[in-house]
Amino acid sequence: MRLDRAALARAVAREGRVARVAVVETRGSAPRGPGAEMLVWAEGQSGTIGGGALEWEAAAHARGLLAGGRDDMRLMPLGPALGQCCGGAVRLLWEIYDAERLAQVPRGGLYARPLPGGGAGPRPQAPGLGEGWIAEAVGAAGRQLWIWGAGHVGRALVGVLTPLPDLAISWADTGPERFPETVPEGVEVLPAADLPRLAGHAPPEAEHLILTYSHDIDLALCDALLRRGFAACGLIGSATKRARFRSRLAAMGHGEAAIARIRCPIGDPALGKHPQAIAVGVAAEMLLARASPSETGRRSQRQ
């Protein structure tokens, strides 16, 4: 389980006081697993714990708790009482945060605190539930994704991928005028005249999607990232572009195995070339990579 302190801080700064609702335990079939969370305030909310009647009831209860600043925890059966057919149950934790309480949350590491009415057992040393305690890792999302290019496809990708859990997006292009006026909350915007130079500062464990307005910039980014290192890299294009880039990258001194790690095209060609269709295909690839890396590899080979 992980607590996104940055998102919580943004919500507190904007709303003053918010309720964080987290799934801390599931029994049987449930729409989301432990760690799913949402933030609720008087007139809105963000995130999801699975939708439907469960989420509606949880949000309504959160707004009731906001007035008194009280935490709560309940086991919610997902049966006839909620009109849901999952058949299992989820244990939900409601916590009320304002600026004072946010200051108690560390900026990294483990955040352990007593559950409502708990705290009698030993303090946990790892994420999870203890005897009257809960502990969560604090920090950025587990996967870092850099999107290079703020054109139609880049905007579609940001719109589709931003809601996915455990994903931190950095969005780069050659100038601030390239980005839309409104950028989804939590997305880091990186205007830089020299994108390949910026790529040299990307974390080696980051994933990348390259789709700028220029083939020359795309090629320079591929070269820079191959030298920097990456967890995964995708390049928008076609079979022709893939062949041309492989030849030019080889001439720059990159080995065949390294170049083959850059998948091109991205997404699922069967879905078409509409920006949103590409974005949906990329989202599917990323979700499959998390669930089964071998399946993603087979899909890439088929393309």
C-alpha positions in Angstrom: 0.0 0.0 0.0 1.2 3.5 -0.9 0.2 7.0 0.1 0.6 9.6 -2.5 1.6 12.5 -0.3 2.0 15.0 -3.2 -1.6 14.4 -4.4 -2.9 14.7 -0.8 -0.9 17.9 -0.3 -2.4 19.5 -3.5 -5.9 18.6 -2.4 -5.4 20.0 1.1 -3.9 23.2 -0.3 -6.8 23.7 -2.6 -9.7 22.6 -0.3 -8.4 23.1 3.2 -9.7 19.8 4.5 -10.2 16.5 2.6 -11.1 12.9 3.5 -8.8 10.1 2.2 -10.7 6.9 1.7 -8.6 3.8 1.3 -9.2 0.1 0.7 -7.2 -1.6 3.4 -8.5 -5.2 3.1 -10.6 -7.3 0.8 -12.5 -10.5 1.3 -13.7 -12.5 -1.7 -14.5 -10.7 -4.9 -14.1 -6.9 -4.8 -13.9 -4.1 -7.4 -10.4 -2.9 -6.2 -7.7 -4.3 -4.1 -5.9 -2.9 -1.0 -4.2 0.4 -1.7 -7.0 1.8 -3.9 -7.9 5.3 -2.7 -9.9 8.4 -3.4 -9.9 11.9 -1.9 -13.2 13.5 -1.1 -14.1 17.1 -0.2 -17.3 19.0 0.2 -18.1 19.5 -3.5 -15.9 17.0 -5.3 -13.6 14.0 -5.3 -10.7 12.4 -7.2 -9.5 8.8 -7.6 -11.7 5.8 -7.2 -12.1 2.7 -5.0 -14.2 0.9 -7.6 -17.2 3.0 -8.4 -20.8 2.0 -8.0 -22.8 2.1 -4.8 -19.8 1.3 -2.7 -18.0 4.4 -3.8 -21.2 6.6 -3.5 -21.7 5.4 0.0 -18.0 5.9 0.9 -18.0 9.4 -0.4 -21.2 10.3 1.4 -19.8 9.0 4.6 -16.6 10.9 4.0 -18.5 14.2 3.7 -20.3 13.4 6.9 -17.0 12.9 8.7 -15.4 16.0 7.3 -17.5 18.3 9.5 -16.2 16.7 12.7 -12.7 15.8 11.6 -13.2 12.2 12.7 -11.6 9.1 11.2 -13.5 5.8 10.7 -13.0 2.3 9.5 -15.8 -0.1 8.4 -16.2 -3.5 6.7 -18.5 -3.0 3.8 -20.2 -6.2 2.4 -20.7 -6.1 -1.3 -24.0 -7.7 -1.5 -27.7 -6.8 -1.7 -27.4 -4.0 0.8 -25.3 -2.0 -1.7 -26.9 -3.5 -4.8 -23.6 -4.9 -5.9 -23.1 -8.5 -7.0 -19.3 -8.9 -6.2 -20.2 -11.1 -3.2 -17.2 -10.1 -1.2 -16.4 -7.4 1.3 -14.0 -4.5 1.6 -12.6 -2.8 4.7 -12.4 1.0 4.2 -10.5 3.5 6.1 -11.5 7.1 6.3 -8.9 9.7 7.4 -9.4 13.5 7.6 -6.5 15.6 6.6 -5.8 19.3 6.9 -2.5 21.2 6.8 -1.7 20.4 10.4 -2.2 16.6 10.0 -0.5 16.6 6.6 2.6 17.9 8.4 2.7 14.6 10.3 3.0 12.6 7.1 6.7 12.0 6.2 7.9 12.9 2.8 9.2 9.4 2.2 9.7 6.0 3.8 7.0 4.4 5.9 3.9 6.1 7.4 2.6 4.1 10.3 -0.3 5.3 12.5 -3.0 3.7 14.7 -6.2 2.7 13.1 -9.4 4.3 14.6 -9.7 2.8 18.1 -6.4 0.8 17.6 -2.7 1.1 18.3 -2.4 -1.5 21.0 -0.1 -3.9 19.1 3.5 -3.4 18.0 4.2 -0.7 15.5 4.4 -2.3 12.0 7.8 -2.1 10.2 6.4 -2.8 6.7 3.4 -1.7 4.6 0.2 -3.4 5.6 -2.2 -3.9 8.5 -0.9 -4.7 12.0 -2.6 -5.1 15.3 -4.5 -1.9 15.4 -2.1 -0.2 13.1 -1.8 0.6 9.4 1.5 1.3 7.6 1.9 2.7 4.0 4.8 3.5 1.9 5.0 7.2 1.2 6.4 8.6 -2.1 5.9 8.9 -5.8 4.1 6.4 -7.9 5.8 3.2 -8.6 6.2 3.7 -12.3 7.7 6.9 -13.9 6.6 7.7 -17.4 8.1 10.4 -19.6 6.0 11.5 -22.6 8.0 13.4 -25.2 5.7 15.5 -27.3 2.6 17.6 -26.6 0.8 17.2 -29.9 -2.5 15.4 -30.5 -1.2 12.0 -29.6 0.7 13.3 -26.5 -2.4 15.0 -25.2 -4.5 11.9 -25.8 -1.9 9.8 -24.0 -1.9 12.1 -21.0 -5.7 12.2 -20.8 -5.9 8.4 -20.9 -2.9 7.5 -18.7 -3.2 10.1 -16.0 -6.0 8.3 -14.1 -4.1 5.0 -13.9 -2.8 4.2 -10.4 0.9 4.2 -9.5 1.9 6.2 -12.5 3.9 9.4 -12.3 3.9 11.3 -15.7 6.5 13.8 -16.8 5.5 15.6 -20.0 8.2 17.3 -22.1 8.2 19.4 -25.3 10.3 22.2 -26.8 8.4 25.2 -25.2 5.5 26.1 -22.9 3.4 27.1 -25.9 3.3 23.5 -27.0 1.2 22.4 -24.0 -2.6 22.9 -23.5 -3.8 25.6 -21.2 -5.1 23.0 -18.7 -2.9 20.1 -17.7 -4.2 17.2 -15.5 -3.3 17.5 -11.9 -0.2 15.7 -10.9 1.4 15.8 -14.4 4.8 17.4 -14.4 5.3 19.7 -17.4 8.9 20.1 -18.7 9.4 22.7 -21.4 12.9 22.4 -22.7 14.4 23.8 -25.9 16.9 20.8 -26.0 14.9 17.7 -25.4 17.8 15.2 -25.9 19.8 17.1 -23.3 16.8 16.8 -20.9 16.7 13.1 -21.6 20.1 12.8 -20.1 18.6 13.7 -16.7 15.7 11.2 -16.8 15.9 8.5 -14.2 17.3 5.3 -15.7 14.4 3.3 -14.3 11.8 5.5 -16.1 9.7 4.5 -19.1 9.4 6.7 -22.2 7.1 7.4 -25.1 8.6 9.4 -27.9 6.2 11.2 -30.2 7.5 14.7 -31.0 6.7 16.8 -34.0 10.1 16.1 -35.5 11.7 12.9 -36.7 15.1 14.4 -36.1 14.2 15.1 -32.4 12.7 11.6 -32.1 16.0 10.1 -33.4 18.1 12.3 -31.1 15.9 11.2 -28.1 16.3 7.5 -29.0 20.1 8.0 -29.1 20.1 10.0 -25.8 18.0 7.4 -24.0 19.9 4.5 -25.3 23.0 6.1 -23.8 21.2 7.0 -20.5 19.3 3.7 -20.0 15.6 3.1 -19.5 13.1 0.6 -18.2 11.0 0.7 -21.4 10.8 2.9 -24.5 8.2 3.3 -27.3 8.4 5.3 -30.5 5.5 6.5 -32.5 5.8 5.6 -36.2 5.5 2.8 -38.7 7.5 -0.2 -39.9 9.4 2.1 -42.3 10.3 4.5 -39.6 11.4 1.6 -37.4 13.7 0.3 -40.1 15.2 3.7 -40.8 15.8 4.5 -37.1 17.4 1.1 -36.5 19.8 1.7 -39.3 20.7 5.2 -38.2 21.0 4.2 -34.5 23.3 1.4 -35.5 25.5 3.9 -37.4 25.6 5.9 -34.1 27.2 2.9 -32.4 24.3 1.3 -30.7 24.0 -2.5 -30.7 21.2 -4.5 -32.3 19.9 -5.8 -29.0 19.8 -2.4 -27.4 18.0 -0.8 -30.4 15.5 -3.7 -30.4 14.4 -2.5 -26.9 12.7 0.5 -28.5 9.3 -0.7 -29.7 7.8 0.9 -32.7 5.0 1.5 -33.5 3.4 2.0 -30.1 -0.2 0.9 -29.3 -2.2 -1.6 -31.2 -2.2 -1.0 -35.0 -5.5 -2.9 -35.2 -7.2 -0.1 -33.3 -6.3 2.5 -35.9 -4.4 5.8 -36.0 -6.7 8.1 -34.2 -4.9 9.7 -31.2 -7.3 8.3 -28.7 -7.1 4.9 -30.3 -3.3 5.0 -30.0 -3.6 6.1 -26.4 -6.0 3.2 -25.6 -3.6 0.8 -27.2 -0.6 2.2 -25.2 -2.6 2.0 -22.0 -3.4 -1.6 -22.7 0.3 -2.3 -23.3 1.3 -0.7 -20.0 -1.3 -2.6 -18.1 -0.3 -5.9 -19.7 3.3 -5.2 -19.0 2.5 -4.9 -15.3 0.4 -8.0 -15.3 2.6 -10.2 -17.5 5.8 -8.9 -19.1 6.1 -12.1 -21.2 2.7 -11.4 -22.8 3.7 -7.8 -23.7 6.9 -9.2 -25.3 4.8 -11.6 -27.5 2.5 -8.7 -28.5 5.5 -6.6 -29.5 6.9 -9.4 -31.6 3.6 -9.9 -33.4 3.6 -6.2 -34.3 
